[in-house]
């Protein structure tokens, strides 16, 4: 029984699989672009000099008043000098953030050295050992620190 072999013609490809593959690749590209757009750093905003003089003067008065309050609390022993240095740092950093748009309240000392004014970086670096050092800061060092903070805020323009 010699039967003739059956010849099968080539099959046509279905369009379903290439279309489905193209949709998957398109979806992955859209997903990657969306992730990139949502996670990239915001563009730097130039906030220097953004406050009018009257607002800057009010901000300066408020900051100096807070420094005086902290200074009085340290002198009357209701606050430790270490805590006082923390408060001075917060006051100065907050003032600079609001006055200039520089995010000084979240910047490290090295960030301030790179992007901030030199006198601000020097002041914050002076506060660091008194805030985080092994020994408690003394009242005399706090008095010098409060004076330096007043000078930075008073001279800010």
Wavefront OBJ file of the C-alpha trace (Angstrom):
o trace
v 0.000 0.000 0.000
v 1.809 2.767 -1.306
v -0.296 5.778 -0.527
v 0.464 9.134 -1.869
v 1.802 11.380 0.859
v -0.576 14.111 1.847
v 0.748 17.509 1.124
v -0.279 20.298 3.519
v -0.096 23.862 2.314
v 1.709 26.412 4.511
v -0.494 28.064 7.082
v -1.149 31.784 7.098
v -0.019 33.719 10.129
v -2.700 35.226 12.328
v -2.540 39.010 12.791
v -3.638 38.642 16.431
v -0.192 37.892 17.905
v 1.779 40.715 16.268
v -0.936 43.221 17.178
v -1.008 41.958 20.770
v 2.812 42.199 20.948
v 2.736 45.769 19.616
v 0.149 46.754 22.258
v 2.279 45.235 25.018
v 5.405 47.071 23.831
v 3.433 50.317 23.501
v 2.071 49.855 27.039
v 5.568 49.265 28.426
v 6.869 52.417 26.744
v 3.972 54.479 28.137
v 4.555 52.982 31.606
v 8.297 53.804 31.486
v 7.625 57.395 30.403
v 5.027 57.823 33.164
v 7.436 56.497 35.816
v 10.191 58.770 34.540
v 7.922 61.832 34.580
v 6.590 61.115 38.072
v 9.963 60.443 39.694
v 12.295 63.035 38.202
v 13.508 65.927 40.324
v 11.587 69.157 40.079
v 13.321 71.932 38.234
v 15.198 74.379 40.417
v 13.200 77.455 41.185
v 14.970 80.747 41.465
v 13.374 82.141 44.581
v 16.121 84.637 45.471
v 14.703 88.057 46.245
v 11.134 86.859 45.919
v 9.850 88.677 49.012
v 8.952 92.352 48.987
v 10.928 94.479 51.466
v 8.005 94.839 53.915
v 7.473 91.067 54.069
v 11.206 90.475 54.529
v 11.286 93.022 57.378
v 8.353 91.280 59.108
v 9.975 87.887 58.621
v 13.232 89.250 60.059
v 11.428 90.737 63.105
v 9.667 87.435 63.779
v 12.905 85.451 63.500
v 14.785 87.861 65.779
v 11.928 87.681 68.283
v 12.145 83.880 68.269
v 15.913 84.041 68.802
v 15.373 86.399 71.760
v 12.794 83.972 73.186
v 15.184 81.017 72.871
v 18.063 83.066 74.304
v 15.953 84.028 77.320
v 14.867 80.413 77.833
v 18.498 79.233 77.851
v 19.592 82.035 80.213
v 16.784 81.182 82.663
v 17.596 77.452 82.473
v 14.168 76.488 81.114
v 15.912 75.150 78.010
v 19.261 73.391 77.726
v 21.938 75.014 75.566
v 21.910 71.927 73.313
v 18.168 72.313 72.736
v 18.725 76.043 72.274
v 21.185 75.350 69.458
v 18.604 73.092 67.810
v 16.049 75.884 68.036
v 18.495 78.487 66.697
v 19.251 76.227 63.755
v 15.534 75.812 63.028
v 14.913 79.563 63.264
v 17.819 80.502 60.981
v 17.092 77.752 58.464
v 13.372 78.613 58.427
v 14.113 82.294 57.918
v 16.476 81.610 55.018
v 13.986 79.194 53.437
v 11.192 81.741 53.523
v 13.331 84.740 52.630
v 15.226 83.274 49.696
v 13.425 80.154 48.499
v 16.542 78.093 49.241
v 15.473 74.896 50.995
v 17.874 75.509 53.874
v 15.648 73.741 56.403
v 16.259 70.381 54.721
v 19.828 70.875 53.490
v 22.864 69.309 55.111
v 25.986 71.309 55.938
v 27.706 70.072 52.774
v 24.661 71.084 50.691
v 24.797 74.541 52.248
v 28.515 74.816 51.483
v 27.850 73.940 47.838
v 24.662 75.890 47.150
v 24.058 78.269 50.023
v 25.633 81.509 51.168
v 29.005 81.009 52.861
v 28.041 82.808 56.089
v 24.977 80.596 56.524
v 26.977 77.415 55.961
v 29.615 78.584 58.475
v 26.938 79.333 61.086
v 25.201 75.977 60.691
v 28.562 74.175 60.830
v 29.306 76.080 64.042
v 26.026 74.830 65.520
v 26.651 71.160 64.644
v 29.141 70.255 67.414
v 26.977 72.017 69.978
v 23.856 70.239 68.757
v 25.209 66.765 68.167
v 28.528 66.651 70.014
v 29.284 64.284 72.869
v 29.548 67.100 75.401
v 26.683 69.374 76.376
v 26.995 72.907 75.033
v 27.540 75.575 77.661
v 25.658 78.844 78.137
v 28.604 80.972 76.953
v 28.803 79.169 73.631
v 25.069 79.591 73.289
v 25.333 83.340 73.797
v 27.919 83.552 70.992
v 25.722 81.356 68.767
v 22.651 83.529 69.386
v 24.653 86.638 68.505
v 25.919 85.006 65.304
v 22.383 83.950 64.362
v 21.150 87.515 64.915
v 23.942 88.815 62.667
v 23.054 86.407 59.842
v 19.356 87.236 60.009
v 19.902 90.955 60.558
v 22.280 91.204 57.605
v 20.154 89.169 55.200
v 19.012 91.089 52.155
l 1 2 3 4 5 6 7 8 9 10 11 12 13 14 15 16 17 18 19 20 21 22 23 24 25 26 27 28 29 30 31 32 33 34 35 36 37 38 39 40 41 42 43 44 45 46 47 48 49 50 51 52 53 54 55 56 57 58 59 60 61 62 63 64 65 66 67 68 69 70 71 72 73 74 75 76 77 78 79 80 81 82 83 84 85 86 87 88 89 90 91 92 93 94 95 96 97 98 99 100 101 102 103 104 105 106 107 108 109 110 111 112 113 114 115 116 117 118 119 120 121 122 123 124 125 126 127 128 129 130 131 132 133 134 135 136 137 138 139 140 141 142 143 144 145 146 147 148 149 150 151 152 153 154 155 156 157
